[in-house]
Amino acid sequence: MSKDQIEFPSIDLLEEALKKEKYRVDYGRVLRSTVFSLLVVAAVAVLVTVLLLPVLQITGTSMTPTLQDGNVVVALNSNKYNTGEVVAFYYNNSILVKRVIATAGDWVDIDEDGVVYVNDRPLSEPYLSEKALGNCNIELPYQVPDGRCFVMGDHRSTSIDSRNTAVGCISNEMVVGKILFRVWPLSEIGAIH
């Protein structure tokens, strides 16, 4: 073949090939950027969930009627809590959820009808549907030790909690956080009181 017989691609064909190559390079860059962004967002979400706002699923009935078996709740990672707040804490490789009844130095007493007294005053407990002494093997009245809190489930007749030496008072280090919000089921979404 001579130089006169060689056919070169047309300008239009070259421009079309250049456009396709630019598109391929741009598409790859955008795809890598999107995947990287999604991975960063997922990592941040996991860190926030694990470290700051743990999400927990309730199992059992010790907190009925406030929380039901299968509810999904969000906790605020904190070891500062007040009487009446619902907290999650570690116990025997599990996480239990109970209500704070008294804190360090308080005196707790429970009568045969299940009325709870803290520092000789009856505790107002509008969240209960029934009162019961329950499974109690501690000597009453009981003083909460330093660095600990006295917790009870809202379903007093079945809950195993600080009234029993099997659980006892929980230390501040055991607390995962305060239960703030129910997120499942959607029909019951809202703050926990």
C-alpha positions in Angstrom: 0.0 0.0 0.0 1.2 3.4 -0.8 0.9 6.4 1.4 -1.9 7.7 -0.9 -4.0 4.6 -0.3 -4.0 4.8 3.6 -7.4 5.9 4.9 -7.4 7.9 8.1 -10.4 8.1 10.3 -12.6 11.1 9.9 -12.6 13.9 12.4 -16.2 13.0 13.4 -15.2 9.4 14.1 -12.2 10.6 16.1 -14.3 13.0 18.1 -16.9 10.3 18.8 -14.2 7.9 20.1 -12.7 10.7 22.2 -16.1 11.4 23.8 -16.6 7.7 24.6 -13.2 7.5 26.2 -13.8 10.7 28.3 -17.2 9.3 29.4 -15.6 6.0 30.4 -12.9 7.8 32.5 -15.4 10.2 34.1 -17.8 7.4 34.9 -15.1 5.4 36.6 -14.0 8.4 38.6 -17.6 9.2 39.7 -18.2 5.5 40.6 -15.1 5.3 42.7 -16.0 8.6 44.4 -19.5 7.4 45.1 -18.4 4.1 46.5 -15.8 5.8 48.7 -18.4 8.3 50.0 -20.9 5.5 50.8 -18.2 3.5 52.7 -17.3 6.6 54.7 -20.9 7.3 55.6 -21.5 3.6 56.5 -18.4 3.6 58.8 -19.5 6.8 60.5 -23.0 5.4 61.0 -21.6 2.2 62.5 -19.3 4.2 64.9 -22.1 6.5 66.0 -24.4 3.5 66.5 -21.9 1.6 68.5 -20.2 4.4 70.5 -22.9 7.1 70.9 -26.4 5.8 70.2 -26.6 2.1 70.6 -29.6 0.4 69.0 -31.0 -2.5 71.0 -33.8 -5.0 70.6 -35.9 -5.8 73.7 -36.3 -9.5 74.5 -38.5 -10.7 77.3 -41.3 -9.1 79.3 -39.6 -7.6 82.4 -40.3 -4.1 81.2 -43.9 -4.4 80.1 -46.0 -2.3 79.7 -43.4 0.3 78.9 -41.4 -1.9 76.5 -42.6 -5.1 74.7 -40.7 -8.1 73.5 -39.3 -7.3 70.0 -39.3 -3.5 70.4 -36.2 -1.8 69.0 -34.9 1.2 71.0 -32.1 3.8 70.8 -30.0 4.5 73.8 -27.7 7.5 74.5 -24.3 6.2 75.6 -24.0 7.7 79.1 -23.4 6.6 82.6 -25.2 9.6 84.0 -28.9 8.9 84.7 -31.6 9.9 87.1 -34.3 8.1 89.1 -37.1 7.0 86.9 -35.0 6.7 83.7 -34.8 3.5 81.8 -31.2 2.2 81.3 -29.5 -0.6 79.5 -26.6 -2.4 81.2 -24.3 -5.4 80.8 -25.1 -8.5 82.8 -23.6 -11.9 82.2 -22.7 -11.3 78.6 -26.2 -9.9 77.9 -27.7 -6.5 77.9 -30.6 -6.0 80.3 -33.0 -3.0 80.4 -34.5 -1.8 83.7 -35.7 1.4 85.3 -33.5 3.3 87.8 -35.2 3.4 91.2 -32.5 4.8 93.4 -28.9 5.9 93.2 -25.9 5.8 95.5 -26.7 6.5 99.2 -30.5 6.2 98.8 -32.4 3.8 101.0 -34.9 1.5 99.2 -37.8 -0.3 100.9 -40.7 -2.3 99.4 -43.8 -3.3 101.3 -45.8 -6.5 100.8 -48.1 -4.8 98.3 -45.1 -3.8 96.1 -45.1 -0.1 97.0 -41.6 1.2 96.7 -40.2 3.7 99.1 -37.0 5.7 98.5 -35.6 7.5 101.5 -38.9 6.8 103.3 -41.1 8.4 100.6 -43.4 6.4 98.4 -42.2 6.4 94.8 -44.7 7.7 92.2 -44.7 5.1 89.4 -47.3 6.0 86.8 -45.6 3.7 84.3 -46.7 0.5 86.2 -49.8 -1.5 85.5 -49.3 -3.6 88.6 -47.3 -3.5 91.8 -45.6 -6.6 93.4 -42.9 -7.4 95.8 -41.6 -9.9 93.2 -38.5 -12.0 93.5 -36.9 -10.2 96.4 -34.1 -11.9 98.5 -32.3 -8.8 99.8 -32.7 -7.5 103.3 -35.0 -4.4 103.3 -34.6 -1.5 103.8 -31.5 -1.6 101.6 -28.9 1.2 101.1 -27.5 1.6 97.6 -23.7 1.4 97.7 -21.5 4.2 96.3 -21.0 4.0 92.5 -24.1 1.9 92.0 -27.8 2.2 91.3 -30.8 0.2 92.2 -32.9 -0.9 89.1 -36.2 -2.7 88.7 -38.2 -3.9 85.8 -41.7 -2.4 85.2 -43.3 -5.9 85.2 -42.6 -6.3 88.9 -44.0 -9.8 89.4 -41.6 -11.4 86.8 -38.5 -9.1 86.6 -35.3 -10.3 88.1 -33.5 -7.1 89.1 -31.8 -5.3 92.1 -34.3 -6.9 94.4 -32.4 -10.2 93.9 -28.8 -10.9 94.7 -28.4 -12.6 91.3 -28.4 -9.1 89.7 -28.0 -6.8 92.6 -27.2 -3.1 92.2 -25.5 -2.2 89.0 -22.2 -0.3 88.8 -21.9 2.8 86.7 -19.4 1.0 84.5 -22.0 -1.6 83.5 -24.4 1.0 82.1 -24.6 1.0 78.3 -26.8 4.1 78.2 -30.2 5.7 78.8 -33.1 4.4 76.6 -34.4 7.4 74.9 -36.6 6.4 72.0 -38.5 3.4 70.6 -38.0 3.1 66.8 -39.9 -0.2 66.2 -42.7 -1.0 65.7 -43.5 2.1 63.8 -47.0 2.3 65.3 -45.4 2.8 68.8 -42.5 5.1 67.8 -41.7 7.7 70.4 -39.8 8.7 73.5 -39.5 6.3 76.4 -40.7 7.7 79.8 
